Amino acid sequence: MKIKLSFIKAFLIALTTTIGFLIYVFINPELNSGYGGLFFLSISPAILVGVVVYCYIIKFFDHAGLLAQHFIFRFSVPFLVISLVIWIAVNTGDDPLIEAFQQYNFHDYVSYFFNFALSALLPLAIVFAAISAMLEIGNKEVVQK
């Protein structure tokens, strides 16, 4: 199934995702303390544009035949790639977080990873699932020869 994407549909997907992101930020006290809410509110236009660009990247990969047909793969492949990039970025650089946990045992490190996953990767997964679901809504199957 090829994704048919107009700008209006991409903009509505981006607007819905951005509003959901802002609701999540303002509900979460860890992100909304101090000037955190103001910061996330100020970057919301970049999120809106980023989601529109992401939708068109998915459309490009779909037309190039690089995406699987099933919804699960359309969601999971970009999510896993971006999650891996985030995990590598968090744990490399001048002050990697993995080195701070060298004195802990395996159980402590796994609990650290799951805390990170719940606070960062779960919202990311929900956003990607929502974008993938909204991209699938209203699409007509295209017969390919």
Secondary structure, 3 states (H helix, E strand, C coil): CCCCCCHHHHHHHHHHHHHHHHHHHHHCCCCCCCCHHHHHHHCHHHHHHHHHHHHHHHHHHHHCCCCCCCHHHHHHHHHHHHHHHHHHHHCCCCCCHHHHCCCCCHHHHHHHHHHHHHHHHHHHHHHHHHHHHHHHCCCCCCCCC
